[in-house]
Every structure is written in C-alpha cells, then in structure tokens.
C-alpha cells in the first residue's frame, strides 16, 4: 500500500465487522477458524467488505472491533495487504497487530504467492523461478520460497542485503506497510527508497514510475526527519546510527544505503556533513586551518607545538606524529604532491630524456608506476569512474613500455606513452572534487561528455551524407582508402569549423590528375577544356545546405543541451558537492598513509601478513562500526523513541495546518455575510425578517 508506507498514525474511528463471533473465521465464518492458509474462499469473502470506503468511514463496525483480539485480525491483515488497502493495514496495526507475531514463514510465502500478476516484483520473482527451472531441469516451475524473494531483493539492492530471515521483519511485504513497528526505521526507509528507485527504472508506465519516484522521495524525507530528530538530541549517537552495521540489511549501514540509492538530500544533511568533516580531519581538530596543516607538512617539528590542535589531549610525540600523518586531509595533500612530482618527471622524460637506453630517471618512473599498480590492485577493481580511468592509463603505459623496449618500435612506444600521459593528467580532475566551487564542475563535464556522445550520432549522419555526395560528384573512381577517408569524413568535419575545401567548385591547383601522387589529392573530374564536368552551382548549394544544418541547427542544439545540463547541475550544486565528497573522504580514510612510491612499504607489509604469516585479509578502514548487542539495542530503542516523537510532531503539524486552513477559509468568507445592526425592539419586525432571510 502506498499511503501505508508513510508511517503516519491516524486515530481509529471503527473496525470492519468481519464475523459474528471472535472465535469464528473472519473470512469464511467457520468455527473454529481453519487458519489463514486453509481458509476456503478468502478472496471471495473479502471482496464483500467495504474497500471502496476509507477505514475511517466504516462506522457500522465500531462495537465489534473492541471485542477483537490482535491475533484474530491476522487473516484480514493478509487480505488487506494482497488487496493493496493501506488505510485498513494502518487500522489493523493501530488495533494492536504485531508484525513479529503476524509474519511467519508460511504467511510470507502465502503473501508472495498472491501478489498481483501485473506488479514488477511478481514479474521478477517469476523470472527467478523460470531460471531455476532451466538450471535444475524441473518439469514445472517450482513453488515460491523465501530464497527466491531474497534473490530478487538482493538484485534490487545491488547485492547489498541478505533479506530472507525467518521472521521476515526486513522482507518486502513488511517494508511496504508501516515502519512504525520497526526499530531500524532509518535504514528501512532508505532501503525502501532504493528498492522503489530500482523498480522505477524497469517500469514502462510513466505514471507508475512517477508514483514510485515520489514515494521514494517520501521515504527519504521520513528518514531525514527521524535523523534530524536524533541529531538534535545527541550528535554522537546520531552519527553512530549512520555507520552502525545493520544485520537485518546485509551488514550494511544507513550511510551506505543512502549512497547506493543516491539520496542526495539525506547525504547533504548537516549532521552527515559534520560527520564526514570529522572523518576528513581524523584526530585533528576541525577548526585547524588548512594552511596550518600544509605548514606542518613542510616543517613537521611544528606538530609537537600548539600550532595545530588534536581532539585527544594530552598526546605523546609519537602519538601526535601518527595521528597527524594518518589524517585523511594530510594523506590527500601528500598524494597530491606525489602525483604532481610523478607528472613532472614523466613529462621531463618524454620531452627531454627519452633515449634508447633508459636513464635512472626513467627507472624511477617505472618504480613509481609499479607502486600505483599495487595500490589499484589493493582497491576494489571495477569501482567508480576514476578507478577505471587509472586502470586504463596503466594499461596504456604498459603497452607503451613494451614497445619502448623493442628497438624497432621505440618511436611508437613514445607515442603510446604520450597518450598515457594525457590520461594521467585527466586524473587530476579527481583532485578538484574536494573543492566546493570546482567539484560540481567536474560533474557538469562528465554529463556534457554524455551529451556529446549522443550528439555525434546526429552529426555523423550529416557528415557522412555530405561527404559521400561531395566525393562522388567531384572525384571519379578514387581508389586510395586514406584519401577517400579524408574527402568523406575529415574534410567534411573541418568544413563545420570554416575550413572550406578549395576544390569544392572544381578548382584545385595542387592535385594529382590520375591520383598517382600519394601526397596529393586526385583532381576533380574535368572535360577537355579543363572545365569541371559537374555543374559548379550544385556543390555550392550542397555546401550551403550542409553548413545551414550543421553550423546553425546541430551546433546550436549541442549548445542548448550543454546549457540545460549546466542549469540542471547548477540548481543542485551544493547537494552534488556534498554527495560526491563522500567518495573522496572514504577513499583517503581507507588509504595507507605513505604516498607513492613509498606506499610500496605498506604493500610489502600487507604481503607479509597475508602470504607469509597467513593472516586473514582485512579491509584497511571503513566507515562502519559493529556495536555490541546491548549498545545496539539501547541505540535502536533510542531511535524508536525519537521516531515516535517525530511522528507525533508531524501529526500535530498537519492538524495545525488543517486548522489554519479552516481559519483562512472562514476569514475569507466572513466579509461576504453583512452584519445587521441590532436596533431597538420598537418597530423591529422588518429587521427580524431581514435577519431571518439572511
């Protein structure tokens, strides 16, 4: 149910009259009740209930509702879920139905078996069943089990959660009803947001897709509201909620769920940004200026003075040194200095010191690149865009290095290494993501590259069509492939930017009559008088039409696309920057302290631990925290308490808004009713009549 997902609690007016006695079945009126799964005709009986009315308007069932026990409402609770009646689901929950008691293994299977065939989730579930039938060579499609549901949900959550628990508190049927009985409500709301966004990508109906996205935003808004309430009460405990490992959601965290769902509003919350800033500065105080940190990097004895302050006091000299150089902000700037040194040395070798026999500087570059390869291997491969760019640059560098060591391909090797240098320079853009001004511009550039990619398809149609027509009219039987490519693509493309071919009207002073000179184009076809065979006005008209559509129409279309992309990102500059800075902070939070090439010592240490000492592999550092059971239970109880406060505040606010609307309407219509003065009793009969008429 859509409205039932919102988690608002409304007052109970009445409960539907579903049976003559509490002991009988609510669906089939049998005594005693045969149970939910053995009820004879639950759908037929349930269809007679007043679903067309809201739960608050069923006034004929109030008396009997008071005699009902919560366990008696389990069958109709299941039927309300199947019938997609959110008002009744909320009504049953308010009457005391407990999700932990209602949801059993058989109940969940029953609910999933009776899903609407038109729903996307049902389609995905059937697809999983068909695939299992093909793998196992069954004669028919197997029945639905919870591991099938878990497989679909893992797909929707990008393999981020293991959801097939027997109590079902995290399964889809109980994600979509009220979250009011769930303790881990922030994580549940964020997971709902992600599931709905993933389902909307596969929805063909535009209205349904918009409804899903609207509902996903509502979930995100509720998560923000509860987190805001928690952050106002206790900042430290609220930040613990962000990085607490949730067992119900596959050992992920609230922060990770928000990032996977791309909930920018949630991530850009002030409390989350304060937490990320604290992580960025490590054990250093946040109010230390950046210039102080840079001066301490240059003159490190300043660390032992009061020039920079730490959050923990007092600290020994060794502890201060370790705390300073393991802070992500320090690691980031050390890596920037190292990367600029690498690019400077690389450029020096390519332009000045590239010899047949490598110099010691070139060997330093090889050693440096090896440290970068080790660091990329340590990180998760196939990650974000910047990791893929690093891998691409390293592969091109290795290809150029192989050609460089072969004497016959020394020059091609230098060309390939020069291309690798370009990609290494593009990697510098990742540094700008830390800047609030330049960071969103990187997003704009990446989105504009997508616009250019689709624009090239349109441009290729005009370039190829004009180029083939021009080549066929001017040149007779050109057999050289390179000159055909020049005439069809290269010259046509340069024409857009104003470089008009000189032979467009049939006159070409520097050409080869028979096309025998490999360095000259073939002359345009001409008659005995050395006049063009084709009409000169024809190619000129074609050129004018080509420039009209490409220069004026297509290029302005590209500019309009760029302008739309820029405005779209510019409106959300602050949110985009706050969202993307998390990736940079998390990267340097889990990165070794030493910059390349000295990072090899850290890799050597990892190699000794994992290979020689056979110690289990561990991720370096993550924004996760596994709490003890007692501490986690206390934290979730505190979250539940503040969630109730938030829901009450929301309900009071809506009530106040409704009362204010009533006052506004009354104030608006008050001038329409004229006030009749009350005169004296003598001769007031006419006045009384007029007042009665009014």
Order of alpha helices (4+ residues) and beta strands (2+ residues): alpha-alpha-alpha-alpha-alpha-alpha-alpha-alpha-alpha-alpha-alpha-alpha-alpha-alpha-alpha-alpha-alpha-alpha-alpha-alpha-alpha-alpha-alpha-alpha-alpha-alpha-alpha-alpha-alpha-alpha
